[in-house]
Amino acid sequence: MEINKENLVGEIVASNYQTATVFKKYGIDFCCNGNRSIENACKGQDIDSTILIEELKEVDAKVQADHDYESWNIGFLSDYIYNNHHRYVERKIPEIKGHLDKICQVHGDNHPELFEIRNLFSDSANELTMHMKKEEIILFPYFRKLAEALESGDPILSGQFKSAESPIAVMHKEHDNEGERFRRINQLTNNYTIPEDACGTYQVTFSLLKEFEEDLHKHIHLENNILFSKALKIEKELSLK
């Protein structure tokens, strides 16, 4: 795609996920706040947009996205998110919680910030679990119906709501909350920097937290910037028929 300062951050990453590395480098949130233009994102952080755009163009020219998510129908994309991100979160939560308990017990006296990190992760785990269930029970089945209706031309049969606009707004808000929580975890860990007195479990814990945050960023990006946007567009398209 042609990249300029008017492009939305989320739009660029949706076109080629590898461009996310550039936004991460400059500390620009591409998932929860992906609806900002490059110009506005750079102004807010005193970044030279010309340099940023050149780096984005370089990445976009050299590397193709790992998957062409934009081309997938929203039923298939919903299944992909469930299998690759929801199940990942469910699998990693108990593992990370166990490690955090251990390092709080061993290193908490010298690193009291670990207790806040543990509390933040516990809150995130609880909220994400409920959040994902709402998507799996309500939104994802509806998105599959939308995909089928778009292909067949048949009307959508759903008694839960007339439009996904309201529940999607709730999902956006909950994504923002998790993004903020992990920004605080990142700050408390100094971007997951291992202290000199860290044991092996401490190092593993920080590595897992960093991996979890990176997966969450992609997870939220796929939903906010691609899945939810496509669902609302399809609703409008079907309502015009």
C-alpha positions as CSV (number, residue, x, y, z in Angstrom):
1,M,0.0,0.0,0.0
2,E,1.0,3.6,-0.4
3,I,2.1,4.9,3.0
4,N,1.7,8.6,3.9
5,K,1.1,10.6,7.1
6,E,-2.7,10.4,6.7
7,N,-2.7,6.6,6.9
8,L,-4.1,5.1,10.1
9,V,-1.6,3.2,12.1
10,G,-3.9,0.2,12.4
11,E,-4.6,0.3,8.7
12,I,-0.9,0.0,7.9
13,V,-0.3,-2.9,10.3
14,A,-3.4,-4.7,8.9
15,S,-2.0,-4.5,5.4
16,N,1.4,-5.9,6.5
17,Y,1.9,-7.1,10.1
18,Q,5.7,-6.8,9.8
19,T,5.4,-3.0,9.9
20,A,4.4,-3.4,13.6
21,T,8.1,-3.7,14.4
22,V,8.6,-0.1,13.3
23,F,5.8,1.2,15.5
24,K,7.1,-0.9,18.4
25,K,10.5,0.7,17.9
26,Y,9.0,4.2,18.4
27,G,6.7,3.2,21.2
28,I,3.5,3.8,19.1
29,D,0.5,1.7,20.1
30,F,-0.8,0.0,16.9
31,C,-3.5,-2.2,18.5
32,C,-5.6,-0.3,21.1
33,N,-4.9,3.1,19.5
34,G,-4.5,2.0,15.9
35,N,-7.2,4.5,14.7
36,R,-4.8,7.4,14.8
37,S,-3.1,8.8,11.7
38,I,0.7,8.5,11.5
39,E,0.8,12.3,11.7
40,N,-1.2,12.4,15.0
41,A,0.7,9.5,16.5
42,C,4.0,11.1,15.8
43,K,2.9,14.6,17.1
44,G,1.9,13.0,20.4
45,Q,5.4,11.6,20.9
46,D,7.6,14.2,19.2
47,I,8.6,11.7,16.4
48,D,9.7,12.8,13.0
49,S,7.0,11.3,10.8
50,T,9.1,11.5,7.6
51,I,11.8,9.2,9.1
52,L,9.1,6.8,10.4
53,I,7.3,6.6,7.1
54,E,10.6,5.9,5.3
55,E,11.2,3.0,7.7
56,L,7.7,1.7,7.2
57,K,8.1,1.8,3.4
58,E,11.4,-0.1,3.6
59,V,9.8,-2.9,5.7
60,D,6.8,-3.0,3.5
61,A,8.9,-3.3,0.3
62,K,11.1,-6.1,1.7
63,V,8.7,-8.2,3.7
64,Q,5.4,-9.7,3.0
65,A,2.9,-10.2,5.9
66,D,3.0,-13.7,7.5
67,H,-0.7,-14.1,6.7
68,D,-3.0,-12.0,4.5
69,Y,-5.5,-11.6,7.3
70,E,-7.4,-8.9,5.3
71,S,-8.4,-11.5,2.7
72,W,-9.9,-14.0,5.2
73,N,-13.6,-14.1,5.8
74,I,-14.5,-13.1,9.3
75,G,-15.7,-16.6,10.2
76,F,-12.3,-18.1,9.4
77,L,-10.6,-15.2,11.1
78,S,-12.7,-15.7,14.3
79,D,-11.6,-19.3,14.3
80,Y,-8.0,-18.4,13.8
81,I,-8.1,-15.9,16.7
82,Y,-9.7,-18.5,19.0
83,N,-7.2,-21.3,18.1
84,N,-4.1,-19.2,18.1
85,H,-4.7,-16.4,20.7
86,H,-7.6,-17.4,23.0
87,R,-6.1,-20.8,23.6
88,Y,-2.7,-19.4,24.0
89,V,-3.9,-17.0,26.8
90,E,-5.8,-19.9,28.5
91,R,-2.6,-22.0,28.4
92,K,-0.2,-19.4,29.6
93,I,-2.1,-17.8,32.5
94,P,-1.6,-20.6,35.1
95,E,2.0,-21.0,34.1
96,I,2.8,-17.3,34.5
97,K,0.8,-17.1,37.7
98,G,2.8,-19.9,39.2
99,H,6.1,-18.3,38.3
100,L,5.0,-15.0,39.6
101,D,4.1,-16.5,43.0
102,K,7.5,-18.1,43.2
103,I,9.6,-15.0,42.4
104,C,7.4,-12.9,44.7
105,Q,8.2,-15.3,47.5
106,V,12.0,-15.5,46.8
107,H,12.7,-12.0,45.5
108,G,9.9,-9.8,46.8
109,D,12.0,-8.2,49.6
110,N,14.5,-6.9,47.2
111,H,12.0,-6.2,44.3
112,P,8.7,-5.1,45.9
113,E,7.5,-4.1,42.4
114,L,6.9,-7.8,41.7
115,F,3.8,-7.8,44.0
116,E,2.2,-5.1,41.8
117,I,3.2,-6.9,38.7
118,R,1.6,-10.1,40.1
119,N,-1.6,-8.2,41.0
120,L,-1.8,-6.6,37.6
121,F,-1.3,-9.9,35.8
122,S,-3.9,-11.6,38.0
123,D,-6.4,-8.8,37.2
124,S,-5.6,-9.1,33.5
125,A,-6.0,-12.9,33.6
126,N,-9.5,-12.6,35.2
127,E,-10.7,-9.9,32.8
128,L,-9.3,-11.6,29.7
129,T,-10.9,-14.9,30.6
130,M,-14.3,-13.2,30.9
131,H,-13.7,-11.1,27.8
132,M,-12.8,-14.0,25.6
133,K,-15.8,-16.0,26.7
134,K,-18.1,-13.2,25.6
135,E,-16.4,-13.2,22.2
136,E,-16.6,-17.0,21.9
137,I,-20.3,-17.2,23.0
138,I,-21.8,-14.1,21.5
139,L,-19.6,-12.3,18.9
140,F,-17.7,-15.1,17.1
141,P,-20.9,-17.1,16.3
142,Y,-22.5,-14.0,15.0
143,F,-19.5,-13.2,12.8
144,R,-19.7,-16.7,11.3
145,K,-23.4,-16.0,10.5
146,L,-22.4,-12.7,8.8
147,A,-19.8,-14.5,6.7
148,E,-22.4,-17.1,5.6
149,A,-25.0,-14.4,4.9
150,L,-22.5,-12.5,2.8
151,E,-21.8,-15.5,0.7
152,S,-25.3,-16.9,0.4
153,G,-27.3,-13.7,0.3
154,D,-29.7,-15.0,3.0
155,P,-30.8,-12.8,5.9
156,I,-28.9,-12.9,9.2
157,L,-30.8,-14.8,11.9
158,S,-29.8,-13.5,15.3
159,G,-32.1,-12.7,18.2
160,Q,-29.3,-11.3,20.4
161,F,-28.8,-7.9,18.8
162,K,-29.6,-5.9,15.7
163,S,-26.0,-4.8,15.2
164,A,-22.6,-5.8,16.6
165,E,-21.8,-2.1,17.0
166,S,-22.6,-1.9,20.7
167,P,-20.9,-5.1,21.9
168,I,-17.9,-4.3,19.7
169,A,-17.6,-0.9,21.5
170,V,-17.5,-2.8,24.8
171,M,-14.8,-5.1,23.4
172,H,-12.7,-2.0,22.3
173,K,-13.0,-0.6,25.8
174,E,-11.9,-3.8,27.4
175,H,-9.0,-4.0,25.0
176,D,-8.0,-0.5,26.1
177,N,-8.0,-1.6,29.7
178,E,-5.7,-4.5,29.0
179,G,-3.4,-2.4,26.9
180,E,-3.1,0.1,29.8
181,R,-2.5,-2.7,32.3
182,F,0.4,-4.2,30.3
183,R,1.9,-0.7,29.7
184,R,2.2,-0.5,33.5
185,I,3.7,-4.0,33.7
186,N,6.2,-3.0,31.0
187,Q,7.1,0.1,33.0
188,L,7.5,-1.8,36.3
189,T,9.8,-4.3,34.6
190,N,11.8,-1.7,32.7
191,N,10.8,-3.4,29.4
192,Y,11.4,-6.8,31.0
193,T,15.0,-6.1,31.9
194,I,16.4,-8.9,34.1
195,P,18.0,-7.6,37.3
196,E,21.5,-8.8,38.3
197,D,20.3,-10.9,41.2
198,A,17.7,-12.7,39.1
199,C,17.4,-16.5,39.3
200,G,16.4,-18.8,36.4
201,T,12.7,-18.6,37.3
202,Y,12.9,-14.8,37.4
203,Q,14.3,-14.8,33.9
204,V,11.7,-17.3,32.6
205,T,8.9,-15.3,34.1
206,F,9.9,-12.0,32.5
207,S,10.4,-13.8,29.1
208,L,6.9,-15.3,29.4
209,L,5.4,-11.9,30.4
210,K,7.1,-10.3,27.4
211,E,5.9,-13.0,25.0
212,F,2.4,-12.7,26.5
213,E,2.3,-9.0,25.9
214,E,3.5,-9.3,22.3
215,D,0.8,-12.0,21.7
216,L,-1.8,-9.7,23.2
217,H,-0.8,-6.8,21.0
218,K,-1.3,-9.0,17.9
219,H,-4.5,-10.5,19.3
220,I,-6.0,-7.0,19.9
221,H,-4.8,-5.7,16.5
222,L,-6.4,-8.6,14.6
223,E,-9.7,-7.9,16.4
224,N,-9.8,-4.1,16.6
225,N,-8.3,-3.3,13.2
226,I,-9.5,-6.2,11.0
227,L,-12.2,-8.5,12.5
228,F,-14.4,-5.9,14.1
229,S,-14.0,-3.4,11.3
230,K,-14.9,-6.0,8.7
231,A,-17.9,-7.2,10.7
232,L,-19.4,-3.7,10.8
233,K,-18.7,-3.1,7.1
234,I,-20.5,-6.4,6.2
235,E,-23.5,-5.4,8.4
236,K,-23.8,-2.2,6.4
237,E,-23.4,-4.0,3.1
238,L,-26.1,-6.6,4.0
239,S,-28.5,-3.9,5.2
240,L,-28.3,-2.2,1.8
241,K,-29.4,-5.3,-0.1
